[in-house]
Amino acid sequence: MADVAAARGSAASSLPSGRFSGRSEFAQIVRDALARAAREGWHEIIISDASFEDWPLGERALAESLQAWSKAGRKFTMLARHYDEVSRRHARFVSWRRTWSHLVECRRCVVADPLELPSAIWSPVWALRRLDLERSTGTCGSEPERRLQIREALGEWLRKSTPGFPASTLGL
């Protein structure tokens, strides 16, 4: 049990904690978090945003991190208002999602106001939330209170959501 706590502490300590500001800093934190998730073997990740249009999901490095993270028993949940921008802008992510659809659950919440749906990453060891989407400012860290607050907010939206963004489209 102590090893789990030590692993959680080391994973969280190497990621930023506190405030961040700007699109480039936000994008780098997302890259670093998913790279850390792959190295540390986080068993669950939730990401949420109204559209994911300004996330670095289509980048090669991020796709490589997700590929390295993908193992049996892991769970990746994605929550969005719609997935149009994901399909348009993030081809590498869409391909990874198709391959690993058994690990990835995509949810839609079309009734959400784009400014109310959290723009966030949650894991059992670290979490991030953008508070101002226009300026891409927010907070992140490994504190239990922060992780709990973000997880509870995401849980509320997940309960209001429905399945969305299928891995493949079947037709006749």
C-alpha positions as CSV (number, residue, x, y, z in Angstrom):
1,M,0.0,0.0,0.0
2,A,2.9,2.4,0.7
3,D,4.3,1.7,-2.8
4,V,1.0,2.9,-4.3
5,A,1.1,6.1,-2.3
6,A,4.8,6.7,-3.2
7,A,4.1,6.1,-6.9
8,R,1.2,8.5,-6.8
9,G,3.3,11.1,-5.0
10,S,6.2,10.8,-7.5
11,A,3.8,11.0,-10.5
12,A,2.1,14.1,-9.2
13,S,5.3,15.8,-8.0
14,S,6.8,16.0,-11.5
15,L,3.7,17.6,-12.9
16,P,2.9,21.3,-12.5
17,S,1.0,22.5,-9.5
18,G,-0.8,25.9,-9.2
19,R,-1.9,28.4,-11.8
20,F,-1.1,28.3,-15.5
21,S,-1.8,30.9,-18.2
22,G,-1.9,30.8,-22.0
23,R,-2.6,28.3,-24.8
24,S,1.0,27.2,-25.2
25,E,1.4,26.5,-21.5
26,F,-1.9,24.7,-21.3
27,A,-1.0,22.6,-24.4
28,Q,2.4,21.7,-22.8
29,I,0.8,20.7,-19.6
30,V,-1.7,18.4,-21.4
31,R,1.3,16.8,-23.3
32,D,3.3,16.4,-20.1
33,A,0.3,14.9,-18.2
34,L,-0.5,12.3,-20.8
35,A,3.2,11.4,-21.1
36,R,3.3,11.0,-17.3
37,A,0.2,8.9,-17.4
38,A,1.9,6.5,-19.9
39,R,5.1,6.3,-17.8
40,E,3.3,5.9,-14.5
41,G,0.5,3.7,-15.7
42,W,-2.5,5.7,-14.5
43,H,-5.4,3.4,-14.6
44,E,-8.1,6.0,-15.3
45,I,-8.1,9.3,-17.2
46,I,-11.1,11.7,-17.8
47,I,-10.8,14.6,-20.2
48,S,-13.5,17.1,-20.7
49,D,-14.1,20.1,-22.9
50,A,-16.9,21.6,-25.0
51,S,-15.2,20.8,-28.3
52,F,-11.4,20.1,-27.7
53,E,-10.6,22.4,-30.6
54,D,-7.6,23.9,-28.9
55,W,-6.2,20.8,-27.2
56,P,-3.1,19.2,-28.7
57,L,-4.9,15.8,-29.3
58,G,-3.8,15.5,-33.0
59,E,-0.1,15.9,-32.2
60,R,2.2,12.9,-32.8
61,A,3.8,13.1,-29.3
62,L,0.4,13.0,-27.7
63,A,-0.7,10.1,-29.8
64,E,2.5,8.2,-28.9
65,S,1.8,8.9,-25.2
66,L,-1.7,7.6,-25.5
67,Q,-0.5,4.5,-27.4
68,A,2.1,3.8,-24.6
69,W,-0.6,4.3,-22.0
70,S,-3.1,1.9,-23.6
71,K,-3.1,-1.4,-21.8
72,A,-5.8,-3.8,-20.6
73,G,-7.7,-2.7,-17.5
74,R,-7.3,1.0,-18.2
75,K,-10.1,3.4,-18.8
76,F,-10.2,6.7,-20.8
77,T,-13.3,8.8,-20.6
78,M,-13.9,11.8,-22.8
79,L,-16.7,14.2,-22.3
80,A,-17.7,16.9,-24.8
81,R,-20.6,19.0,-26.0
82,H,-19.9,17.8,-29.5
83,Y,-17.0,16.0,-31.3
84,D,-17.1,17.9,-34.7
85,E,-13.7,19.6,-34.0
86,V,-12.1,16.4,-32.8
87,S,-13.0,14.7,-36.1
88,R,-11.8,17.8,-38.1
89,R,-8.6,18.7,-36.2
90,H,-7.3,15.6,-34.5
91,A,-6.9,12.7,-37.0
92,R,-4.2,10.9,-35.0
93,F,-6.5,10.9,-31.9
94,V,-9.4,9.7,-33.9
95,S,-7.3,6.8,-35.2
96,W,-6.0,5.9,-31.7
97,R,-9.6,6.1,-30.4
98,R,-10.8,3.7,-33.1
99,T,-8.0,1.2,-32.3
100,W,-8.5,1.3,-28.5
101,S,-12.3,1.8,-28.5
102,H,-12.6,-1.0,-25.8
103,L,-10.7,1.3,-23.4
104,V,-12.3,4.6,-24.5
105,E,-15.7,5.9,-23.5
106,C,-16.9,9.0,-25.3
107,R,-19.8,10.9,-23.8
108,R,-21.8,13.9,-25.2
109,C,-23.7,16.5,-23.3
110,V,-25.4,18.6,-25.9
111,V,-27.5,20.5,-23.4
112,A,-24.4,22.0,-21.8
113,D,-23.5,25.6,-22.2
114,P,-20.0,25.5,-23.7
115,L,-18.8,27.8,-21.0
116,E,-20.2,25.6,-18.2
117,L,-18.9,22.2,-19.3
118,P,-15.6,21.8,-17.5
119,S,-12.4,22.0,-19.5
120,A,-10.4,19.5,-17.4
121,I,-8.2,16.5,-17.0
122,W,-8.7,14.2,-14.0
123,S,-6.7,11.2,-12.8
124,P,-6.4,9.5,-9.5
125,V,-3.0,11.3,-9.0
126,W,-3.3,14.7,-10.6
127,A,-5.9,17.1,-12.1
128,L,-6.3,20.2,-14.2
129,R,-9.1,22.7,-14.8
130,R,-9.2,25.6,-17.2
131,L,-11.2,28.4,-15.6
132,D,-11.0,31.0,-18.5
133,L,-11.2,29.4,-21.9
134,E,-10.5,32.5,-23.8
135,R,-7.2,33.2,-22.1
136,S,-6.5,29.5,-21.3
137,T,-5.9,30.1,-17.6
138,G,-6.6,27.7,-14.8
139,T,-5.1,25.6,-12.0
140,C,-3.7,22.1,-11.7
141,G,-2.1,19.9,-9.1
142,S,-2.1,16.7,-7.1
143,E,-3.9,18.0,-4.0
144,P,-6.7,15.6,-2.9
145,E,-9.2,18.5,-2.5
146,R,-8.5,19.6,-6.1
147,R,-8.8,16.1,-7.5
148,L,-12.0,15.5,-5.6
149,Q,-13.6,18.8,-6.6
150,I,-12.8,18.2,-10.3
151,R,-14.0,14.6,-10.2
152,E,-17.3,15.6,-8.6
153,A,-17.9,18.3,-11.2
154,L,-17.1,15.9,-14.0
155,G,-19.3,13.3,-12.4
156,E,-22.3,15.6,-12.5
157,W,-21.8,16.3,-16.2
158,L,-21.2,12.6,-17.0
159,R,-24.6,11.7,-15.3
160,K,-26.3,14.2,-17.7
161,S,-24.5,12.9,-20.8
162,T,-25.2,10.2,-23.4
163,P,-22.9,8.0,-25.5
164,G,-21.3,9.9,-28.4
165,F,-18.5,9.9,-30.9
166,P,-18.7,6.2,-32.0
167,A,-15.4,4.6,-32.9
168,S,-16.8,3.5,-36.2
169,T,-19.9,4.2,-38.3
170,L,-21.7,1.1,-39.4
171,G,-23.9,1.4,-42.4
172,L,-25.7,-0.7,-45.0
